Amino acid sequence: QVQLVESGGGLVQAGGSLRLSCAASGRTFSSYTMGWFRQAPGKEREFVAGISWNINTYYADSVAGRFTISRDNAKNTVYLQMNTLKPEDTAVYYCNALGGRGRPTEPLFGSWGQGTQVTVSS
């Protein structure tokens, strides 16, 4: 199983940008479809973005056009570039592998990292 450590969160004003990183352990990282999730206070964790082993990307409607997911298999790292941030993007952001066919949006691993807090002020 891959272990995941998220970083890069912080406090930013609306309209600003942040770049999140997810460092993964394990030699099979490159074979996984990877994704980002977020959980806002009082809400369920939700899918944000996914990237396949062959760099096909897809996004939740709420972030499409503003967020960009990428990966560097040589560094075992997945990134989430977040632009034009909105207060409603405030959440703890997590990464995980994704399971299922096509464009999966469900997490593969049952355990999660500590996440990284993103706070967007209005």
C-alpha positions as CSV (number, residue, x, y, z in Angstrom):
1,Q,0.0,0.0,0.0
2,V,1.1,3.5,-0.7
3,Q,1.6,6.0,2.1
4,L,0.7,9.6,1.4
5,V,1.8,13.0,2.9
6,E,0.0,16.2,1.8
7,S,1.5,19.7,2.1
8,G,1.2,23.2,0.7
9,G,-2.0,24.5,2.2
10,G,-2.4,27.8,3.9
11,L,-4.4,31.0,4.2
12,V,-5.0,33.0,1.0
13,Q,-7.4,35.7,-0.1
14,A,-10.1,35.1,-2.6
15,G,-8.7,35.1,-6.1
16,G,-5.4,33.9,-5.0
17,S,-3.5,30.7,-5.7
18,L,-1.9,27.7,-3.9
19,R,-0.1,24.6,-5.0
20,L,-0.6,21.5,-3.0
21,S,1.7,18.5,-3.1
22,C,1.2,14.8,-2.2
23,A,4.3,12.8,-1.6
24,A,3.8,9.0,-1.9
25,S,5.9,6.1,-0.8
26,G,5.9,2.8,-2.6
27,R,7.4,1.7,-5.9
28,T,4.0,1.1,-7.6
29,F,3.0,4.7,-7.4
30,S,3.2,5.3,-11.2
31,S,0.6,2.6,-11.9
32,Y,-2.1,4.2,-9.8
33,T,-4.7,6.7,-10.9
34,M,-4.3,9.4,-8.2
35,G,-6.7,12.0,-7.0
36,W,-7.4,14.9,-4.6
37,F,-10.3,15.1,-2.3
38,R,-11.5,17.8,0.2
39,Q,-13.6,18.0,3.3
40,A,-15.1,21.2,4.5
41,P,-16.4,21.6,8.1
42,G,-19.6,19.7,8.5
43,K,-19.6,18.3,5.1
44,E,-18.7,14.9,3.5
45,R,-15.4,14.4,1.8
46,E,-15.7,15.0,-1.9
47,F,-13.7,14.2,-5.0
48,V,-11.9,17.2,-6.5
49,A,-9.6,16.0,-9.3
50,G,-8.0,12.8,-10.8
51,I,-5.1,11.9,-13.0
52,S,-4.5,8.5,-14.5
53,W,-1.2,6.7,-15.0
54,N,-1.1,8.0,-18.6
55,I,-1.9,11.6,-17.6
56,N,-5.6,11.8,-18.4
57,T,-7.1,14.4,-16.0
58,Y,-10.6,15.1,-14.9
59,Y,-12.3,17.4,-12.4
60,A,-15.3,18.0,-10.3
61,D,-17.5,20.7,-11.9
62,S,-16.9,23.0,-9.0
63,V,-13.2,23.3,-9.7
64,A,-13.0,22.7,-13.5
65,G,-11.1,25.6,-15.2
66,R,-9.6,26.7,-11.9
67,F,-7.6,23.7,-10.6
68,T,-5.0,21.6,-12.4
69,I,-3.8,18.2,-11.3
70,S,-0.4,16.9,-12.3
71,R,2.0,14.2,-11.3
72,D,5.8,13.5,-11.4
73,N,6.3,9.8,-11.2
74,A,10.0,10.2,-10.8
75,K,9.4,12.1,-7.6
76,N,6.3,10.0,-6.5
77,T,4.4,13.2,-6.2
78,V,1.0,14.5,-7.2
79,Y,0.3,18.2,-7.4
80,L,-2.9,20.3,-7.3
81,Q,-2.5,23.9,-8.7
82,M,-5.4,25.9,-7.4
83,N,-6.1,29.3,-9.0
84,T,-8.9,31.8,-8.6
85,L,-9.6,30.4,-5.2
86,K,-13.0,31.1,-3.6
87,P,-14.1,31.0,0.0
88,E,-16.1,27.8,-0.7
89,D,-12.8,26.1,-1.5
90,T,-11.9,26.2,2.2
91,A,-11.4,22.7,3.3
92,V,-8.8,20.1,4.3
93,Y,-7.4,18.6,1.2
94,Y,-6.3,15.0,0.9
95,C,-4.9,12.8,-1.8
96,N,-5.5,9.1,-2.4
97,A,-5.3,6.6,-5.1
98,L,-8.6,6.1,-7.1
99,G,-10.3,2.8,-7.8
100,G,-12.7,1.7,-10.4
101,R,-13.0,1.8,-14.2
102,G,-13.1,4.8,-16.5
103,R,-12.7,8.0,-14.5
104,P,-12.9,6.8,-11.0
105,T,-13.8,9.2,-8.2
106,E,-13.8,6.8,-5.2
107,P,-10.8,6.4,-3.0
108,L,-8.9,3.2,-3.3
109,F,-7.1,3.1,0.1
110,G,-9.1,3.0,3.3
111,S,-6.5,5.0,5.2
112,W,-5.8,8.7,4.7
113,G,-3.0,11.1,5.3
114,Q,-3.2,14.0,7.7
115,G,-4.4,16.3,4.9
116,T,-3.5,20.0,4.4
117,Q,-5.7,22.9,5.4
118,V,-6.7,25.5,2.7
119,T,-8.4,28.6,4.0
120,V,-9.7,31.2,1.5
121,S,-10.8,34.5,3.0
122,S,-13.3,36.8,1.3
